[in-house]
Amino acid sequence: MPFLRHAGLLCAAALPLFAAPIDFQREIRPLLSDNCFQCHGPDSDTRMADMRLDLRESVFQPRPEGSVVVPGKPADSLLYKRISSPDAGFRMPPEYSHKSLTP
């Protein structure tokens, strides 16, 4: 049964291709909370750009410059464009916040 042995190796090699789905509450929300909610969270006194990242409906709401998050198209998402911009004046979180994201 050499075929089964090779099939098992192929299946094991493919496992990284089928990673578990991202857990928003465990993996994403803490990043947003630590780096974004101060300016884009529930506190209307500190909120900037009238953008909330703590509410699903706000994250997917169309804005004049585009959608904050475009499901399935991260490069089209304003959030991705802002956190990955090489321009420090455009990139989020801003330098003055003393917060940063890692790749």
C-alpha positions as CSV (number, residue, x, y, z in Angstrom):
1,M,0.0,0.0,0.0
2,P,2.7,2.6,-0.9
3,F,0.0,4.8,-2.4
4,L,-1.7,5.3,0.9
5,R,1.6,6.2,2.6
6,H,2.2,8.8,-0.1
7,A,-1.4,10.1,0.1
8,G,-0.9,10.5,3.8
9,L,2.3,12.5,3.2
10,L,0.5,14.7,0.7
11,C,-2.4,15.3,3.2
12,A,0.1,16.2,5.9
13,A,2.0,18.6,3.6
14,A,-1.3,20.3,2.7
15,L,-2.4,21.0,6.2
16,P,-0.8,24.5,6.4
17,L,-2.8,25.5,3.3
18,F,-6.0,24.9,5.3
19,A,-5.3,26.9,8.4
20,A,-8.1,27.4,11.0
21,P,-10.3,30.4,10.5
22,I,-9.2,33.6,12.3
23,D,-10.9,34.1,15.6
24,F,-12.0,37.7,15.7
25,Q,-12.5,37.9,19.5
26,R,-9.1,36.3,20.3
27,E,-6.9,37.5,17.5
28,I,-8.3,40.7,16.0
29,R,-10.3,42.6,18.6
30,P,-7.3,42.8,21.0
31,L,-5.2,44.4,18.2
32,L,-7.9,46.9,17.5
33,S,-8.5,47.6,21.2
34,D,-4.8,48.2,22.0
35,N,-4.1,50.3,18.9
36,C,-7.2,51.8,17.5
37,F,-10.1,52.1,19.9
38,Q,-8.6,55.2,21.6
39,C,-9.4,57.2,18.5
40,H,-11.9,54.9,16.7
41,G,-13.8,53.3,19.6
42,P,-16.9,53.8,21.7
43,D,-15.9,57.1,23.4
44,S,-17.5,59.9,21.3
45,D,-15.3,62.5,23.1
46,T,-12.1,61.0,21.7
47,R,-13.4,59.5,18.4
48,M,-11.7,60.8,15.3
49,A,-12.9,60.8,11.6
50,D,-16.4,59.7,12.8
51,M,-15.1,56.2,12.5
52,R,-15.8,53.4,14.9
53,L,-13.9,50.1,14.7
54,D,-15.7,48.5,17.6
55,L,-19.0,48.1,15.8
56,R,-19.5,45.7,12.9
57,E,-21.9,48.0,11.1
58,S,-19.5,50.9,11.2
59,V,-16.6,48.8,9.9
60,F,-18.6,47.7,6.8
61,Q,-20.4,51.0,6.3
62,P,-19.5,52.7,2.9
63,R,-17.6,55.9,3.4
64,P,-16.9,58.6,0.7
65,E,-13.3,57.4,0.3
66,G,-14.3,53.7,0.3
67,S,-15.2,51.0,2.8
68,V,-13.1,50.5,6.0
69,V,-13.1,46.7,5.4
70,V,-13.9,45.0,2.1
71,P,-14.6,41.4,2.8
72,G,-12.4,39.1,0.7
73,K,-10.5,42.1,-0.8
74,P,-8.1,43.4,1.9
75,A,-6.1,45.5,-0.5
76,D,-9.3,47.5,-1.3
77,S,-10.0,48.1,2.5
78,L,-9.2,51.5,3.9
79,L,-8.1,49.9,7.1
80,Y,-5.4,47.8,5.2
81,K,-4.3,50.9,3.2
82,R,-3.9,52.9,6.3
83,I,-2.0,50.3,8.4
84,S,0.3,49.3,5.5
85,S,1.1,52.7,4.0
86,P,4.7,53.6,3.6
87,D,3.7,57.3,4.1
88,A,4.1,58.0,7.9
89,G,1.6,60.9,7.6
90,F,-1.1,58.6,6.2
91,R,-0.3,55.4,8.2
92,M,-2.3,54.3,11.2
93,P,-1.8,54.2,14.0
94,P,-0.2,57.7,13.8
95,E,3.3,58.1,15.1
96,Y,2.2,60.6,17.8
97,S,0.1,57.8,19.4
98,H,3.2,55.9,20.2
99,K,1.4,52.7,19.1
100,S,2.5,50.4,16.4
101,L,1.4,47.3,14.6
102,T,3.7,44.5,13.5
103,P,3.4,42.6,10.3
